[in-house]
Amino acid sequence: MSGEEAAPAPVPVVEATPVLGEPMDIMTALQLVLRKSLAHGGLTRGLHDAAKVIEKHHAQLCVLAEDCDQPDYVKLVKALCADHNVSLITVPSAKTLGEWAGLCKIDSEGKARKVVGASCVVVKDFGEEHEGLNVVQEYVKSH
């Protein structure tokens, strides 16, 4: 036995990304941003916690569901975001937002089960830099 054994080659890590050359749409980018933020512990869900984070000036982005049936809820979130200069993005469905924010169970096939709706989600920390974050930031600047 000689002491010169070949070291195993490192395995490249491949992330799930959209097709190259094809621009990422805002909803796909937002989903990616929310998942990365959740993984880094920078996501707040629900009105009470969202209001606390916005009031403390720790919020970087607020996501609100359009199908929220309580007008006072929507009015409060929009007013807080306007007062504290927090960017606001709306998504069509609370169930979709809840799934993106991790309020669901993932079955063995990788599909979301028992999804709980979320009307408001606030991002405190985006986590790492990625293409989805750049798309969301460009969308916020243009709107």
Salt bridges, closest charged atoms under 4 A:
GLU15 OE1 - LYS36 NZ 3.91
ASP49 OD1 - HIS48 ND1 3.72
ASP49 OD1 - LYS52 NZ 3.73
GLU55 OE2 - HIS84 NE2 3.42
ASP107 OD2 - ARG113 NE 2.90
GLU128 OE2 - LYS36 NZ 2.96
GLU128 OE1 - HIS40 NE2 3.18
